[in-house]
Amino acid sequence: MRRFLVRLGATFFFTGHFPVAPATFASFVTLGIWWWVQSHQPVPALAMLVVIAAVTAIGIPLASRAEPIYGHDGKPIVIDEVAGALLTIAWMGPSVDPLKLAVAGFLVFRILDVVKPPPAYQLQSLPRGWGVMMDDIMAAIYGNLLLRLVIRLWPTLLAPHLAR
């Protein structure tokens, strides 16, 4: 039962077993869920903080326990993408369209997670679950800052479409 729960959590309900690009699929599912929730009831900033902190705090030991099953940062381990995708789009404010933010956040996070600009690349070498999670957290911080810059420079780019 414990092995099943580790696999369930580390693979984000088995999305990590998607046959093509499981990390991309997990990021897509995560931001799709966020968009759906956000469209029905905006997520308060504190709730977003709690969710991201909880996924990260739970993800570190989950990824550590999943390594004997999948290897270090094995493809099915996607809990790091869940935390990273959410952190990328966190706290952008009410003037941003949730769908546009989800799409932009998805693209920005996936690119930065693949490229891994320093020190994200170096963080992969941390032991066990720390290395699995922290490179994605760093990529997400870069992504969040980049999206903030885009919003600052082009405020209408991610703004809701205004009816005339």
DSSP file (Angstrom, degrees, kcal/mol; ACC not computed):
  #  RESIDUE AA STRUCTURE BP1 BP2  ACC     N-H-->O    O-->H-N    N-H-->O    O-->H-N    TCO  KAPPA ALPHA  PHI   PSI    X-CA   Y-CA   Z-CA
    1    1 A M     >        0   0    0      0, 0.0     4,-2.3     0, 0.0     5,-0.2   0.000 360.0 360.0 360.0 -41.4    0.0    0.0    0.0
    2    2 A R  H  >  +     0   0    0      1,-0.2     4,-2.3     2,-0.2     5,-0.2   0.915 360.0  50.6 -63.2 -42.7    2.8    2.4    0.9
    3    3 A R  H  > S+     0   0    0      1,-0.2     4,-2.4     2,-0.2    -1,-0.2   0.894 109.7  51.7 -61.3 -40.1    4.5    1.8   -2.5
    4    4 A F  H  > S+     0   0    0      2,-0.2     4,-2.8     1,-0.2    -1,-0.2   0.923 109.8  48.6 -62.0 -45.2    1.2    2.5   -4.3
    5    5 A L  H  X S+     0   0    0     -4,-2.3     4,-2.5     2,-0.2     5,-0.2   0.875 110.5  51.1 -65.6 -37.6    0.8    5.8   -2.4
    6    6 A V  H  X S+     0   0    0     -4,-2.3     4,-2.9     2,-0.2     5,-0.3   0.940 113.4  45.1 -62.6 -47.1    4.3    6.9   -3.2
    7    7 A R  H  X S+     0   0    0     -4,-2.4     4,-1.9     1,-0.2     7,-0.4   0.907 112.2  52.5 -62.9 -42.2    3.7    6.1   -6.9
    8    8 A L  H  <>S+     0   0    0     -4,-2.8     5,-3.2    -5,-0.2     6,-0.5   0.928 117.7  36.5 -59.2 -47.8    0.3    7.9   -6.8
    9    9 A G  H ><5S+     0   0    0     -4,-2.5     3,-1.4     3,-0.2    -2,-0.2   0.931 116.6  49.3 -73.8 -47.3    1.8   11.1   -5.3
   10   10 A A  H 3<5S+     0   0    0     -4,-2.9    68,-2.3     1,-0.3    69,-1.5   0.816 116.8  43.3 -65.1 -30.4    5.1   11.2   -7.1
   11   11 A T  T 3X>S-     0   0    0     -4,-1.9     5,-2.1    -5,-0.3     4,-1.0   0.318 113.6-117.9 -95.9   7.8    3.4   10.6  -10.5
   12   12 A F  T X45S-     0   0    0     -3,-1.4     3,-1.3     1,-0.2    -3,-0.2   0.978  84.5 -32.5  50.4  66.9    0.6   13.1   -9.7
   13   13 A F  T 34<S-     0   0    0     -5,-3.2    -1,-0.2     1,-0.3    -5,-0.1   0.855 117.9 -58.4  59.1  38.9   -2.2   10.5   -9.9
   14   14 A F  T >45S+     0   0    0     -6,-0.5     3,-1.5    -7,-0.4    -1,-0.3   0.541 103.0 125.7  72.0  11.2   -0.3    8.6  -12.6
   15   15 A T  G X<5 +     0   0    0     -3,-1.3     3,-1.8    -4,-1.0    -3,-0.2   0.792  67.0  69.9 -64.9 -24.4   -0.1   11.4  -15.1
   16   16 A G  G 3 <S+     0   0    0     -5,-2.1    -1,-0.3     1,-0.3     7,-0.1   0.598  88.6  63.4 -67.4 -10.2    3.7   10.7  -15.0
   17   17 A H  G <   +     0   0    0     -3,-1.5    -1,-0.3    -6,-0.3    -2,-0.2   0.313  69.4 130.2 -95.6   8.1    3.0    7.5  -16.8
   18   18 A F    <   -     0   0    0     -3,-1.8     7,-0.1     1,-0.1     5,-0.1  -0.432  64.4-129.3 -59.2 135.1    1.6    9.4  -19.9
   19   19 A P  S    S+     0   0    0      0, 0.0     2,-0.5     0, 0.0    -1,-0.1   0.733  87.8  46.1 -68.8 -23.1    3.5    7.7  -22.8
   20   20 A V  S    S-     0   0    0      1,-0.2     5,-0.2     2,-0.1    -2,-0.0  -0.980 127.8 -21.2-124.2 127.2    4.8   11.0  -24.4
   21   21 A A     >  -     0   0    0     -2,-0.5     4,-2.5     1,-0.1     5,-0.2   0.912  65.0-174.8  47.0  64.0    6.4   13.9  -22.5
   22   22 A P  H  > S+     0   0    0      0, 0.0     4,-2.6     0, 0.0     5,-0.2   0.838  80.1  53.5 -61.0 -33.7    5.0   13.1  -19.0
   23   23 A A  H  > S+     0   0    0      2,-0.2     4,-2.1     1,-0.2     5,-0.2   0.909 111.0  46.3 -67.4 -40.2    6.4   16.3  -17.5
   24   24 A T  H  > S+     0   0    0      2,-0.2     4,-2.4     1,-0.2    -1,-0.2   0.912 113.1  49.7 -65.7 -42.8    4.7   18.4  -20.1
   25   25 A F  H  X S+     0   0    0     -4,-2.5     4,-2.7    -5,-0.2    -2,-0.2   0.919 110.5  49.7 -62.8 -44.0    1.5   16.5  -19.7
   26   26 A A  H  X S+     0   0    0     -4,-2.6     4,-2.6     2,-0.2    -1,-0.2   0.892 111.2  49.3 -63.6 -39.6    1.6   16.9  -15.9
   27   27 A S  H  X S+     0   0    0     -4,-2.1     4,-2.5     2,-0.2     5,-0.2   0.915 112.0  49.2 -64.0 -42.3    2.2   20.7  -16.2
   28   28 A F  H  X S+     0   0    0     -4,-2.4     4,-2.1     2,-0.2    -2,-0.2   0.929 113.0  46.1 -62.0 -47.3   -0.7   20.9  -18.7
   29   29 A V  H  X S+     0   0    0     -4,-2.7     4,-2.6     2,-0.2     5,-0.2   0.921 112.4  51.7 -62.4 -44.8   -3.1   19.0  -16.4
   30   30 A T  H  X S+     0   0    0     -4,-2.6     4,-2.5     1,-0.2    -2,-0.2   0.939 114.1  41.6 -58.6 -49.5   -2.0   21.1  -13.4
   31   31 A L  H  X S+     0   0    0     -4,-2.5     4,-2.6     2,-0.2    -1,-0.2   0.795 112.0  56.2 -73.7 -26.5   -2.6   24.4  -15.1
   32   32 A G  H  X S+     0   0    0     -4,-2.1     4,-2.3    -5,-0.2    -1,-0.2   0.916 109.8  45.3 -65.6 -43.4   -5.8   23.1  -16.6
   33   33 A I  H  X S+     0   0    0     -4,-2.6     4,-2.6     2,-0.2     5,-0.2   0.932 113.2  50.4 -63.8 -45.9   -7.1   22.2  -13.1
   34   34 A W  H  X S+     0   0    0     -4,-2.5     4,-3.2     1,-0.2     5,-0.2   0.930 111.1  48.9 -58.4 -46.0   -5.9   25.6  -11.8
   35   35 A W  H  X S+     0   0    0     -4,-2.6     4,-2.4     2,-0.2    -1,-0.2   0.919 111.1  49.7 -61.0 -43.8   -7.7   27.4  -14.7
   36   36 A W  H  X S+     0   0    0     -4,-2.3     4,-1.0     2,-0.2    -1,-0.2   0.931 115.2  43.2 -61.8 -45.9  -10.9   25.5  -14.1
   37   37 A V  H >X S+     0   0    0     -4,-2.6     4,-2.9     1,-0.2     3,-0.9   0.944 114.2  50.7 -63.5 -47.7  -10.8   26.3  -10.3
   38   38 A Q  H 3< S+     0   0    0     -4,-3.2    -2,-0.2     1,-0.3    -1,-0.2   0.840 106.1  56.4 -60.9 -34.9   -9.8   29.9  -11.0
   39   39 A S  H 3< S+     0   0    0     -4,-2.4    -1,-0.3    -5,-0.2    -2,-0.2   0.771 115.8  36.4 -69.4 -25.7  -12.7   30.3  -13.5
   40   40 A H  H << S+     0   0    0     -4,-1.0    -2,-0.2    -3,-0.9    -1,-0.2   0.812 138.3   1.4 -95.7 -36.6  -15.2   29.3  -10.9
   41   41 A Q  S  < S-     0   0    0     -4,-2.9    -1,-0.3    -5,-0.2    -2,-0.1  -0.830  81.2-117.0-154.8 110.1  -13.8   30.8   -7.7
   42   42 A P        -     0   0    0      0, 0.0    -4,-0.1     0, 0.0    -3,-0.1  -0.186  32.3-119.2 -52.4 137.1  -10.6   32.9   -7.7
   43   43 A V        -     0   0    0     -9,-0.1     5,-0.0     1,-0.1    -5,-0.0  -0.684  27.3-125.2 -82.4 119.4   -7.9   31.3   -5.6
   44   44 A P     >  -     0   0    0      0, 0.0     4,-2.2     0, 0.0     5,-0.2  -0.284  19.4-116.6 -62.9 150.7   -6.8   33.6   -2.7
   45   45 A A  H  > S+     0   0    0      1,-0.2     4,-2.2     2,-0.2     5,-0.1   0.877 115.0  51.3 -56.6 -42.1   -3.1   34.4   -2.5
   46   46 A L  H  > S+     0   0    0      1,-0.2     4,-2.4     2,-0.2    -1,-0.2   0.892 108.5  51.4 -65.6 -38.8   -2.8   32.7    0.8
   47   47 A A  H  > S+     0   0    0      2,-0.2     4,-2.5     1,-0.2    -1,-0.2   0.902 109.2  51.0 -64.0 -40.2   -4.4   29.5   -0.5
   48   48 A M  H  X S+     0   0    0     -4,-2.2     4,-2.6     2,-0.2     5,-0.2   0.914 110.0  49.9 -62.9 -42.9   -2.0   29.5   -3.4
   49   49 A L  H  X S+     0   0    0     -4,-2.2     4,-2.7     1,-0.2     5,-0.2   0.925 111.3  48.6 -60.3 -45.9    0.9   29.8   -1.1
   50   50 A V  H  X S+     0   0    0     -4,-2.4     4,-2.6     2,-0.2    -2,-0.2   0.913 112.7  47.7 -62.2 -43.9   -0.4   26.9    1.1
   51   51 A V  H  X S+     0   0    0     -4,-2.5     4,-2.8     2,-0.2     5,-0.2   0.943 114.4  45.1 -64.3 -47.9   -0.9   24.7   -1.9
   52   52 A I  H  X S+     0   0    0     -4,-2.6     4,-2.3     1,-0.2     5,-0.2   0.921 115.5  47.4 -63.4 -44.0    2.5   25.4   -3.4
   53   53 A A  H  X S+     0   0    0     -4,-2.7     4,-2.9    -5,-0.2    -1,-0.2   0.906 114.0  47.8 -63.6 -41.4    4.3   25.0   -0.1
   54   54 A A  H  X S+     0   0    0     -4,-2.6     4,-2.8    -5,-0.2     5,-0.3   0.924 111.7  48.5 -66.7 -44.9    2.4   21.7    0.6
   55   55 A V  H  X S+     0   0    0     -4,-2.8     4,-2.4     2,-0.2    -1,-0.2   0.913 116.1  45.0 -62.2 -40.9    3.1   20.2   -2.8
   56   56 A T  H  X S+     0   0    0     -4,-2.3     4,-1.8    -5,-0.2    -2,-0.2   0.941 114.5  47.1 -67.1 -47.6    6.8   21.1   -2.4
   57   57 A A  H  < S+     0   0    0     -4,-2.9    -2,-0.2     1,-0.2    -1,-0.2   0.873 120.1  39.2 -63.5 -37.8    7.0   19.9    1.2
   58   58 A I  H  X S+     0   0    0     -4,-2.8     4,-2.0    -5,-0.2    -1,-0.2   0.834 111.1  60.6 -78.6 -33.9    5.3   16.6    0.3
   59   59 A G  H  X S+     0   0    0     -4,-2.4     4,-3.0    -5,-0.3     5,-0.3   0.836  95.6  60.5 -64.9 -34.9    7.1   16.3   -3.1
   60   60 A I  H  X S+     0   0    0     -4,-1.8     4,-2.0     2,-0.2    69,-0.2   0.969 112.5  35.1 -61.8 -55.3   10.6   16.2   -1.6
   61   61 A P  H  > S+     0   0    0      0, 0.0     4,-2.4     0, 0.0    -1,-0.2   0.871 117.8  54.5 -68.0 -33.0   10.0   13.0    0.5
   62   62 A L  H  X S+     0   0    0     -4,-2.0     4,-1.8     2,-0.2    -2,-0.2   0.949 110.1  45.7 -62.0 -47.8    7.7   11.5   -2.2
   63   63 A A  H  X S+     0   0    0     -4,-3.0     4,-1.2     1,-0.2    -1,-0.2   0.887 111.8  53.0 -63.0 -38.5   10.4   12.0   -4.9
   64   64 A S  H  < S+     0   0    0     -4,-2.0     3,-0.4    -5,-0.3    -1,-0.2   0.922 112.5  44.0 -61.4 -43.5   13.0   10.6   -2.5
   65   65 A R  H  < S+     0   0    0     -4,-2.4     4,-0.3     1,-0.2    -1,-0.2   0.745 111.6  54.5 -74.2 -23.0   10.9    7.5   -2.0
   66   66 A A  H >X S+     0   0    0     -4,-1.8     4,-2.8    -5,-0.2     3,-0.9   0.681  87.5  81.0 -83.4 -18.0   10.1    7.2   -5.7
   67   67 A E  H 3X S+     0   0    0     -4,-1.2     4,-3.0    -3,-0.4    -1,-0.2   0.884  87.4  54.0 -58.7 -41.6   13.7    7.1   -6.7
   68   68 A P  H 34 S+     0   0    0      0, 0.0    -1,-0.3     0, 0.0    -2,-0.1   0.798 116.2  41.8 -62.7 -23.6   14.2    3.4   -6.0
   69   69 A I  H <4 S+     0   0    0     -3,-0.9    -2,-0.2    -4,-0.3    -3,-0.1   0.901 135.2  13.4 -84.8 -45.9   11.2    2.7   -8.2
   70   70 A Y  H  < S-     0   0    0     -4,-2.8     5,-0.2     1,-0.2    -3,-0.2   0.516 104.0-113.0-113.1  -9.1   11.9    5.2  -11.1
   71   71 A G    ><  -     0   0    0     -4,-3.0     3,-1.9    -5,-0.4     2,-0.3  -0.184  61.9 -31.9  90.4 168.1   15.5    6.3  -10.7
   72   72 A H  T 3  S-     0   0    0      1,-0.3     3,-0.1    -2,-0.1    -8,-0.1  -0.430 134.2 -13.6 -63.9 121.6   16.8    9.8   -9.8
   73   73 A D  T 3  S-     0   0    0     -2,-0.3    -1,-0.3   -10,-0.2    -2,-0.1   0.860  93.8-169.6  50.9  41.3   14.4   12.3  -11.3
   74   74 A G    X   -     0   0    0     -3,-1.9     3,-1.9     1,-0.1    -1,-0.1  -0.221  33.5-106.4 -58.1 150.0   12.9    9.5  -13.4
   75   75 A K  T 3  S+     0   0    0      1,-0.3    -1,-0.1    -5,-0.2    -4,-0.1   0.823 117.1  57.2 -51.9 -39.3   10.4   10.5  -16.1
   76   76 A P  T 3  S+     0   0    0      0, 0.0     2,-0.9     0, 0.0    -1,-0.3   0.733  83.7  92.6 -69.0 -17.4    7.3    9.3  -14.2
   77   77 A I    <   +     0   0    0     -3,-1.9   -66,-0.2     1,-0.2   -67,-0.1  -0.659  43.8 149.0 -77.8 107.8    8.2   11.5  -11.2
   78   78 A V    >>  +     0   0    0    -68,-2.3     4,-1.4    -2,-0.9     3,-0.7   0.266  33.6 104.6-126.1   9.1    6.2   14.7  -12.0
   79   79 A I  H 3> S+     0   0    0    -69,-1.5     4,-1.8     1,-0.3     5,-0.2   0.822  80.9  60.4 -61.2 -28.4    5.3   16.1   -8.6
   80   80 A D  H 3> S+     0   0    0    -70,-0.2     4,-2.4     1,-0.2    -1,-0.3   0.846 100.7  53.2 -66.4 -34.5    8.0   18.7   -9.2
   81   81 A E  H <> S+     0   0    0     -3,-0.7     4,-2.9     2,-0.2     5,-0.3   0.848 104.8  55.8 -68.1 -33.6    6.2   19.9  -12.3
   82   82 A V  H  X S+     0   0    0     -4,-1.4     4,-1.9     2,-0.2    -2,-0.2   0.962 112.4  40.6 -62.5 -51.6    3.0   20.4  -10.3
   83   83 A A  H  X S+     0   0    0     -4,-1.8     4,-2.4     1,-0.2    -2,-0.2   0.924 118.0  48.6 -62.3 -44.5    4.8   22.7   -7.8
   84   84 A G  H  X S+     0   0    0     -4,-2.4     4,-2.1     2,-0.2    -2,-0.2   0.909 109.9  49.5 -65.1 -44.1    6.7   24.5  -10.6
   85   85 A A  H  X S+     0   0    0     -4,-2.9     4,-1.1     1,-0.2    -1,-0.2   0.921 114.1  46.2 -62.2 -43.4    3.8   25.1  -12.9
   86   86 A L  H  X S+     0   0    0     -4,-1.9     4,-0.6    -5,-0.3     3,-0.4   0.910 111.8  50.4 -66.4 -41.5    1.7   26.6  -10.0
   87   87 A L  H >< S+     0   0    0     -4,-2.4     3,-0.7     1,-0.2    -1,-0.2   0.855 103.5  61.2 -65.7 -33.6    4.6   28.7   -8.8
   88   88 A T  H 3< S+     0   0    0     -4,-2.1    -1,-0.2     1,-0.2    -2,-0.2   0.870 114.7  32.3 -60.0 -37.7    5.1   30.1  -12.3
   89   89 A I  H >< S+     0   0    0     -4,-1.1     3,-0.6    -3,-0.4    -1,-0.2   0.376  92.3 127.8-103.2   4.5    1.6   31.6  -12.4
   90   90 A A  T << S+     0   0    0     -3,-0.7    -3,-0.0    -4,-0.6   -45,-0.0  -0.327  71.3   1.0 -70.4 141.4    1.2   32.5   -8.7
   91   91 A W  T 3  S+     0   0    0      1,-0.1    -1,-0.2    -2,-0.1    -4,-0.0   0.824  73.6 142.0  61.1  42.7    0.2   35.9   -7.5
   92   92 A M    <   -     0   0    0     -3,-0.6     3,-0.2     1,-0.2    -1,-0.1   0.610  57.2-121.7 -89.2 -12.8   -0.2   37.7  -10.8
   93   93 A G    >   -     0   0    0      1,-0.2     3,-1.1     2,-0.1    -1,-0.2  -0.093  27.1 -71.2  95.8 165.9   -3.3   39.7   -9.7
   94   94 A P  T 3  S+     0   0    0      0, 0.0    -1,-0.2     0, 0.0    -2,-0.0   0.599 116.2  73.3 -75.3 -11.7   -6.9   40.1  -10.8
   95   95 A S  T 3  S+     0   0    0     -3,-0.2     2,-0.4    64,-0.1    -2,-0.1   0.460  81.5  88.6 -82.8   1.7   -6.0   42.1  -14.0
   96   96 A V  S <  S-     0   0    0     -3,-1.1    63,-0.3    63,-0.2    -4,-0.1  -0.846  82.6-120.8-104.6 134.4   -4.7   39.0  -15.7
   97   97 A D     >  -     0   0    0     61,-3.7     4,-2.7    -2,-0.4     5,-0.2  -0.575  19.3-140.9 -70.6 125.0   -6.9   36.6  -17.7
   98   98 A P  H  > S+     0   0    0      0, 0.0     4,-2.4     0, 0.0     5,-0.1   0.866  98.9  48.0 -59.1 -39.0   -6.8   33.2  -16.1
   99   99 A L  H  > S+     0   0    0      2,-0.2     4,-2.4     1,-0.2     5,-0.2   0.939 113.6  46.3 -68.6 -45.5   -6.8   31.3  -19.4
  100  100 A K  H  > S+     0   0    0      1,-0.2     4,-2.8     2,-0.2     5,-0.2   0.899 113.8  49.8 -62.0 -39.8   -4.1   33.5  -21.0
  101  101 A L  H  X S+     0   0    0     -4,-2.7     4,-3.2    57,-0.2     5,-0.3   0.907 109.4  51.0 -65.6 -41.7   -2.0   33.2  -17.8
  102  102 A A  H  X S+     0   0    0     -4,-2.4     4,-2.2    -5,-0.2    -2,-0.2   0.920 114.2  44.1 -61.8 -43.9   -2.4   29.4  -17.8
  103  103 A V  H  X S+     0   0    0     -4,-2.4     4,-2.3     2,-0.2    -2,-0.2   0.945 117.5  44.0 -66.7 -48.8   -1.2   29.2  -21.4
  104  104 A A  H  X S+     0   0    0     -4,-2.8     4,-2.8     1,-0.2     5,-0.3   0.919 114.8  49.7 -63.0 -43.6    1.7   31.6  -21.0
  105  105 A G  H  X S+     0   0    0     -4,-3.2     4,-2.7    -5,-0.2     5,-0.3   0.898 109.7  51.7 -62.2 -41.1    2.7   30.0  -17.7
  106  106 A F  H  X S+     0   0    0     -4,-2.2     4,-2.4    -5,-0.3     5,-0.2   0.953 114.0  42.7 -59.4 -51.0    2.7   26.6  -19.3
  107  107 A L  H  X S+     0   0    0     -4,-2.3     4,-2.2     2,-0.2     5,-0.2   0.934 117.2  45.8 -62.9 -47.9    4.9   27.7  -22.2
  108  108 A V  H  X S+     0   0    0     -4,-2.8     4,-2.5     1,-0.2     5,-0.2   0.927 114.9  46.9 -63.4 -46.1    7.3   29.7  -20.0
  109  109 A F  H  X S+     0   0    0     -4,-2.7     4,-2.7    -5,-0.3     5,-0.2   0.930 112.0  49.1 -64.6 -45.0    7.6   27.0  -17.3
  110  110 A R  H  X S+     0   0    0     -4,-2.4     4,-1.8    -5,-0.3    -1,-0.2   0.917 113.0  47.7 -62.9 -42.0    8.2   24.2  -19.8
  111  111 A I  H  X S+     0   0    0     -4,-2.2     4,-2.8    -5,-0.2     5,-0.3   0.952 115.7  43.7 -62.4 -48.8   10.9   26.1  -21.7
  112  112 A L  H  X S+     0   0    0     -4,-2.5     4,-2.6     1,-0.2    -2,-0.2   0.842 111.3  54.6 -67.7 -32.4   12.7   27.1  -18.5
  113  113 A D  H  < S+     0   0    0     -4,-2.7    -1,-0.2    -5,-0.2    -2,-0.2   0.849 114.0  41.5 -68.9 -33.1   12.4   23.6  -17.0
  114  114 A V  H  < S+     0   0    0     -4,-1.8    -2,-0.2    -5,-0.2    -1,-0.2   0.920 120.6  41.0 -77.1 -46.0   14.0   22.2  -20.1
  115  115 A V  H  < S-     0   0    0     -4,-2.8    -2,-0.2    -5,-0.2    -3,-0.2   0.875  87.1-164.0 -70.9 -38.4   16.7   24.9  -20.5
  116  116 A K     <> -     0   0    0     -4,-2.6     5,-0.6    -5,-0.3    -3,-0.1   0.964   8.6-151.3  50.9  67.9   17.4   25.0  -16.7
  117  117 A P  T > 5 -     0   0    0      0, 0.0     3,-2.3     0, 0.0     4,-0.2  -0.369  43.2 -47.4 -64.7 148.2   19.3   28.3  -16.5
  118  118 A P  T 3 5S+     0   0    0      0, 0.0    -2,-0.0     0, 0.0     0, 0.0  -0.257 128.0  21.5 -57.3 142.6   21.8   28.5  -13.7
  119  119 A P  T 3>5S+     0   0    0      0, 0.0     4,-2.0     0, 0.0    19,-0.1  -0.949 115.9  67.9 -91.3  13.5   21.4   27.8  -10.8
  120  120 A A  H <>5S+     0   0    0     -3,-2.3     4,-0.8     1,-0.2    18,-0.1   0.922 101.9  50.2 -57.2 -44.2   18.4   25.6  -11.8
  121  121 A Y  H >4<S+     0   0    0     -5,-0.6     3,-0.9     1,-0.2     4,-0.3   0.920 111.1  48.4 -60.5 -43.8   20.7   23.1  -13.6
  122  122 A Q  H >4 S+     0   0    0      1,-0.2     3,-1.5     2,-0.2    -1,-0.2   0.815 100.9  65.3 -67.2 -30.5   23.1   22.9  -10.6
  123  123 A L  H >< S+     0   0    0     -4,-2.0     3,-1.8     1,-0.3    -1,-0.2   0.742  85.3  73.6 -66.5 -22.0   20.2   22.3   -8.2
  124  124 A Q  T << S+     0   0    0     -3,-0.9    -1,-0.3    -4,-0.8    -2,-0.2   0.790  87.4  63.7 -58.8 -26.5   19.5   19.0   -9.9
  125  125 A S  T <  S+     0   0    0     -3,-1.5    -1,-0.3    -4,-0.3    -2,-0.2   0.517  74.9 112.7 -82.0  -3.1   22.6   17.6   -8.2
  126  126 A L  S <  S-     0   0    0     -3,-1.8     5,-0.3    -4,-0.1     6,-0.1  -0.332  83.2 -85.3 -60.8 153.5   21.1   18.0   -4.7
  127  127 A P  S >> S-     0   0    0      0, 0.0     3,-1.4     0, 0.0     4,-0.7  -0.343  74.0 -42.6 -70.0 143.2   20.5   14.7   -3.1
  128  128 A R  H >> S+     0   0    0      1,-0.3     4,-1.4     2,-0.2     3,-0.7  -0.024 125.2   1.1  50.6-131.4   17.4   12.7   -3.7
  129  129 A G  H 3> S+     0   0    0      1,-0.2     4,-2.4   -69,-0.2     5,-0.3   0.747 125.9  65.8 -63.6 -25.2   14.0   14.5   -3.7
  130  130 A W  H <> S+     0   0    0     -3,-1.4     4,-2.7     1,-0.2     5,-0.3   0.931 104.1  44.6 -62.5 -44.6   15.7   17.9   -3.1
  131  131 A G  H <X S+     0   0    0     -4,-0.7     4,-0.9    -3,-0.7    -1,-0.2   0.854 112.4  52.8 -67.4 -35.0   17.4   17.7   -6.5
  132  132 A V  H  < S+     0   0    0     -4,-1.4     4,-0.5     1,-0.1    -2,-0.2   0.929 120.3  31.6 -64.5 -45.6   14.2   16.5   -8.1
  133  133 A M  H  X S+     0   0    0     -4,-2.4     4,-2.0     1,-0.1     3,-0.4   0.887 110.6  59.5 -83.5 -41.4   12.1   19.4   -6.7
  134  134 A M  H  X S+     0   0    0     -4,-2.7     4,-2.4    -5,-0.3     5,-0.2   0.794  98.2  56.3 -71.8 -29.6   14.5   22.4   -6.5
  135  135 A D  H  X S+     0   0    0     -4,-0.9     4,-2.2    -5,-0.3    -1,-0.2   0.901 111.9  45.4 -65.9 -36.3   15.5   22.7  -10.1
  136  136 A D  H  > S+     0   0    0     -4,-0.5     4,-2.4    -3,-0.4    -2,-0.2   0.871 110.5  53.3 -72.0 -36.4   11.8   23.0  -11.0
  137  137 A I  H  X S+     0   0    0     -4,-2.0     4,-2.1     2,-0.2    -2,-0.2   0.916 110.8  47.3 -62.8 -42.1   11.2   25.5   -8.2
  138  138 A M  H  X S+     0   0    0     -4,-2.4     4,-2.3     2,-0.2    -2,-0.2   0.922 111.5  49.7 -66.2 -43.4   14.1   27.7   -9.5
  139  139 A A  H  X S+     0   0    0     -4,-2.2     4,-2.4     1,-0.2    -1,-0.2   0.886 111.1  51.4 -59.8 -38.2   12.8   27.5  -13.1
  140  140 A A  H  X S+     0   0    0     -4,-2.4     4,-3.0     2,-0.2    -2,-0.2   0.874 106.3  52.9 -68.3 -37.9    9.4   28.5  -11.7
  141  141 A I  H  X S+     0   0    0     -4,-2.1     4,-2.4     2,-0.2    -2,-0.2   0.940 111.5  46.7 -62.1 -46.0   10.8   31.5   -9.9
  142  142 A Y  H  X S+     0   0    0     -4,-2.3     4,-2.5     1,-0.2    -2,-0.2   0.925 113.4  49.7 -58.8 -44.3   12.4   32.6  -13.2
  143  143 A G  H  X S+     0   0    0     -4,-2.4     4,-2.6     2,-0.2    -2,-0.2   0.901 109.5  50.3 -62.4 -42.5    9.1   32.0  -15.0
  144  144 A N  H  X S+     0   0    0     -4,-3.0     4,-2.1     1,-0.2    -1,-0.2   0.924 112.7  46.6 -61.9 -45.2    7.1   34.0  -12.4
  145  145 A L  H  X S+     0   0    0     -4,-2.4     4,-2.0     2,-0.2    -2,-0.2   0.891 111.8  51.4 -65.2 -39.4    9.5   36.9  -12.7
  146  146 A L  H  X S+     0   0    0     -4,-2.5     4,-2.3     2,-0.2    -2,-0.2   0.916 109.9  48.9 -64.2 -43.7    9.5   36.7  -16.5
  147  147 A L  H  X S+     0   0    0     -4,-2.6     4,-2.5     1,-0.2    -1,-0.2   0.880 109.5  53.0 -64.1 -36.9    5.7   36.7  -16.6
  148  148 A R  H  X S+     0   0    0     -4,-2.1     4,-2.1     2,-0.2    -1,-0.2   0.894 108.8  49.9 -63.4 -39.3    5.6   39.7  -14.2
  149  149 A L  H  X S+     0   0    0     -4,-2.0     4,-2.8     2,-0.2     5,-0.3   0.919 110.3  50.0 -64.4 -43.7    8.0   41.6  -16.6
  150  150 A V  H  X S+     0   0    0     -4,-2.3     4,-3.2     1,-0.2     7,-0.2   0.926 111.6  48.2 -59.9 -45.5    5.7   40.8  -19.5
  151  151 A I  H  < S+     0   0    0     -4,-2.5    -1,-0.2     1,-0.2    -2,-0.2   0.873 113.5  48.3 -63.3 -36.9    2.7   42.0  -17.6
  152  152 A R  H  < S+     0   0    0     -4,-2.1    -2,-0.2    -5,-0.2    -1,-0.2   0.915 119.8  36.2 -69.0 -44.0    4.6   45.2  -16.6
  153  153 A L  H  < S+     0   0    0     -4,-2.8    -2,-0.2     1,-0.2    -3,-0.2   0.852 134.5  23.0 -80.5 -35.7    5.8   45.9  -20.2
  154  154 A W    >X  +     0   0    0     -4,-3.2     3,-1.6    -5,-0.3     4,-0.6  -0.648  68.2 172.1-130.4  74.0    2.7   44.7  -22.1
  155  155 A P  T 34 S+     0   0    0      0, 0.0     3,-0.3     0, 0.0     4,-0.1   0.760  78.2  53.5 -59.8 -25.7   -0.2   45.0  -19.6
  156  156 A T  T >4 S+     0   0    0      1,-0.2     3,-0.5     2,-0.2    -5,-0.1   0.668  88.8  79.6 -83.1 -14.9   -2.8   44.2  -22.3
  157  157 A L  T <4 S+     0   0    0     -3,-1.6    -1,-0.2     1,-0.2    -6,-0.1   0.887 109.7  22.2 -61.1 -41.5   -1.1   41.0  -23.5
  158  158 A L  T 3< S+     0   0    0     -4,-0.6   -61,-3.7    -3,-0.3    -1,-0.2   0.235 100.3 115.4-109.8  11.5   -2.5   38.9  -20.6
  159  159 A A  S <  S-     0   0    0     -3,-0.5   -63,-0.2   -63,-0.3   -64,-0.1  -0.461  77.1 -93.1 -78.7 154.1   -5.4   41.1  -19.7
  160  160 A P        -     0   0    0      0, 0.0     2,-0.3     0, 0.0    -1,-0.1  -0.329  47.2 -99.1 -61.5 148.0   -9.0   39.8  -20.2
  161  161 A H        -     0   0    0     -3,-0.1     2,-0.5     1,-0.1    -5,-0.0  -0.546  39.0-139.9 -68.1 127.7  -10.6   40.7  -23.5
  162  162 A L        -     0   0    0     -2,-0.3     2,-0.2    -3,-0.1    -1,-0.1  -0.809  10.5-129.5 -96.3 127.2  -12.8   43.7  -23.0
  163  163 A A              0   0    0     -2,-0.5    -1,-0.0     1,-0.1     0, 0.0  -0.479 360.0 360.0 -71.6 143.1  -16.2   43.7  -24.8
  164  164 A R              0   0    0     -2,-0.2    -1,-0.1     0, 0.0    -2,-0.0   0.419 360.0 360.0 -99.9 360.0  -16.8   46.9  -26.7
